[in-house]
Amino acid sequence: MESVVLNNGILMPQLGFGVYQIEDANEAVNSVKVALECGYRHIDTAAAYMNERQVGQAIKESGIPREEIFVTTKLWVQDVGYENTKKAFEKSLQRLDVEYIDLYLIHQPYGDVHGSWKAMEELYKEGKIKAIGVSNFSEDRLMDLIAFNEIIPAINQIEVNAFYQHDDLHQFNKSQGVYTEAWAPFAEGRNNLFQNEILAEIGAKYNKSIAQVISRWLVQREIIVLAKSVKEERIRQNLDVFDFELSSEDMKKISELNTGESQFFDHKDPERIKNISNVTFDI
Ligand SMILES: NC(=O)c1ccc[n+]([C@@H]2O[C@H](COP(=O)([O-])OP(=O)(O)OC[C@H]3O[C@@H](n4cnc5c(N)ncnc54)[C@H](OP(=O)(O)O)[C@@H]3O)[C@@H](O)[C@H]2O)c1
């Protein structure tokens, strides 16, 4: 598995296995175990996904040493602020049943994220987190965090897929030394991604699936890719993207699929912010 080097020198596998919306407990344990067996060494969960326990169980049952697996989890909005973040972090550690987290992210750019960041800086300095970062931060929010704090986020995890390529934010992240990590790289199949003729045509040239073309396109853009699947054949397939290279012509064809619009929702929409801020989980 290829890795990237984060701004603090930490190595992070460029392909990660996402567990969002794997709600059934057995399915969550099994999928993570299969992902680890297939070769994933990077798992992306969140307190809000309600499956940190299952991720921890799968890691234990895999028999793979903890230090060989890169584990990301995230702080939900109900727990922002200095004190709450410290408590929420301890609970995530307990649920995952690990001694440290490789990457801890602020899940959404709302509420007292500065208080959270102070707490995360301290946890990082204590060695309880190997790298700290954010998710769904736009340029202005990212700069606000950078300007008023000591540690620059290692990661900004954002939506990036063929239809919402987010190159402006990716370039901004890069300019600040922040690695871009793509969530929903397949747009969860929206906009008929898996039936897209242009992507299928490109895939046929390299004998690769649409999912592999997309993952490879992100790898070549120097973006970390998170993909979710509960099917072994797809999990295996999604890892198999390091034996081909898309030509610049094919990269250009994919870039032309950009609509410039989120396939999910706009993180700057006031109604959405209001709604998300009220979403709580029994975690
Ligand atoms: N930070 C955030 O706010 C945020 C938001 C969303 C997601 N994420 C993270 O990013 C990860 C990935 O995003 P996502 O789960 O939303 O969506 P995604 O990975 O873009 O898409 C997952 C969907 O694609 C299907 N799929 C996967 N591989 C396939 C293949 N090779 N061929 C055909 N279909 C395939 C899956 O179905 P099957 O499972 O049936 O195979 C599933 O329906 C999440 O799991 C989570 O860790 C973070």
PDBQT file of the ligand as one rigid body, heavy atoms in Angstrom, charges set to zero:
ROOT
HETATM    1  N1  LIG A 301     -16.193  13.532   6.779  1.00  0.00    +0.000 N 
HETATM    2  C1  LIG A 301     -17.397  13.404   6.300  1.00  0.00    +0.000 C 
HETATM    3  O1  LIG A 301     -18.272  14.287   6.468  1.00  0.00    +0.000 OA
HETATM    4  C2  LIG A 301     -17.740  12.163   5.515  1.00  0.00    +0.000 A 
HETATM    5  C3  LIG A 301     -18.960  12.085   4.799  1.00  0.00    +0.000 A 
HETATM    6  C4  LIG A 301     -19.226  10.921   4.078  1.00  0.00    +0.000 A 
HETATM    7  C5  LIG A 301     -18.297   9.885   4.048  1.00  0.00    +0.000 A 
HETATM    8  N2  LIG A 301     -17.136   9.960   4.768  1.00  0.00    +0.000 N 
HETATM    9  C6  LIG A 301     -16.122   8.869   4.774  1.00  0.00    +0.000 C 
HETATM   10  O2  LIG A 301     -15.817   8.510   3.437  1.00  0.00    +0.000 OA
HETATM   11  C7  LIG A 301     -16.095   7.126   3.228  1.00  0.00    +0.000 C 
HETATM   12  C8  LIG A 301     -16.509   6.858   1.787  1.00  0.00    +0.000 C 
HETATM   13  O3  LIG A 301     -17.663   7.599   1.445  1.00  0.00    +0.000 OA
HETATM   14  P1  LIG A 301     -19.129   6.963   1.350  1.00  0.00    +0.000 P 
HETATM   15  O4  LIG A 301     -19.194   5.714   2.109  1.00  0.00    +0.000 OA
HETATM   16  O5  LIG A 301     -20.078   8.042   1.704  1.00  0.00    +0.000 OA
HETATM   17  O6  LIG A 301     -19.360   6.691  -0.193  1.00  0.00    +0.000 OA
HETATM   18  P2  LIG A 301     -18.527   6.042  -1.429  1.00  0.00    +0.000 P 
HETATM   19  O7  LIG A 301     -17.352   5.310  -0.933  1.00  0.00    +0.000 OA
HETATM   20  O8  LIG A 301     -18.385   7.104  -2.446  1.00  0.00    +0.000 OA
HETATM   21  O9  LIG A 301     -19.593   5.040  -2.011  1.00  0.00    +0.000 OA
HETATM   22  C9  LIG A 301     -19.991   3.888  -1.357  1.00  0.00    +0.000 C 
HETATM   23  C10 LIG A 301     -21.019   3.195  -2.267  1.00  0.00    +0.000 C 
HETATM   24  O10 LIG A 301     -20.381   2.702  -3.443  1.00  0.00    +0.000 OA
HETATM   25  C11 LIG A 301     -20.583   1.293  -3.557  1.00  0.00    +0.000 C 
HETATM   26  N3  LIG A 301     -19.316   0.731  -4.058  1.00  0.00    +0.000 N 
HETATM   27  C12 LIG A 301     -18.134   0.717  -3.419  1.00  0.00    +0.000 A 
HETATM   28  N4  LIG A 301     -17.178   0.156  -4.191  1.00  0.00    +0.000 NA
HETATM   29  C13 LIG A 301     -17.789  -0.185  -5.366  1.00  0.00    +0.000 A 
HETATM   30  C14 LIG A 301     -17.325  -0.797  -6.561  1.00  0.00    +0.000 A 
HETATM   31  N5  LIG A 301     -16.058  -1.158  -6.724  1.00  0.00    +0.000 N 
HETATM   32  N6  LIG A 301     -18.233  -1.005  -7.563  1.00  0.00    +0.000 NA
HETATM   33  C15 LIG A 301     -19.534  -0.632  -7.408  1.00  0.00    +0.000 A 
HETATM   34  N7  LIG A 301     -20.028  -0.053  -6.292  1.00  0.00    +0.000 NA
HETATM   35  C16 LIG A 301     -19.147   0.184  -5.281  1.00  0.00    +0.000 A 
HETATM   36  C17 LIG A 301     -20.947   0.817  -2.180  1.00  0.00    +0.000 C 
HETATM   37  O11 LIG A 301     -21.833  -0.282  -2.207  1.00  0.00    +0.000 OA
HETATM   38  P3  LIG A 301     -21.553  -1.668  -1.409  1.00  0.00    +0.000 P 
HETATM   39  O12 LIG A 301     -21.194  -1.324   0.007  1.00  0.00    +0.000 OA
HETATM   40  O13 LIG A 301     -22.865  -2.381  -1.533  1.00  0.00    +0.000 OA
HETATM   41  O14 LIG A 301     -20.437  -2.340  -2.148  1.00  0.00    +0.000 OA
HETATM   42  C18 LIG A 301     -21.673   2.030  -1.598  1.00  0.00    +0.000 C 
HETATM   43  O15 LIG A 301     -23.027   2.020  -2.013  1.00  0.00    +0.000 OA
HETATM   44  C19 LIG A 301     -17.196   6.836   4.277  1.00  0.00    +0.000 C 
HETATM   45  O16 LIG A 301     -17.411   5.463   4.508  1.00  0.00    +0.000 OA
HETATM   46  C20 LIG A 301     -16.650   7.596   5.464  1.00  0.00    +0.000 C 
HETATM   47  O17 LIG A 301     -15.604   6.878   6.079  1.00  0.00    +0.000 OA
HETATM   48  C21 LIG A 301     -16.852  11.097   5.499  1.00  0.00    +0.000 A 
ENDROOT
TORSDOF 0
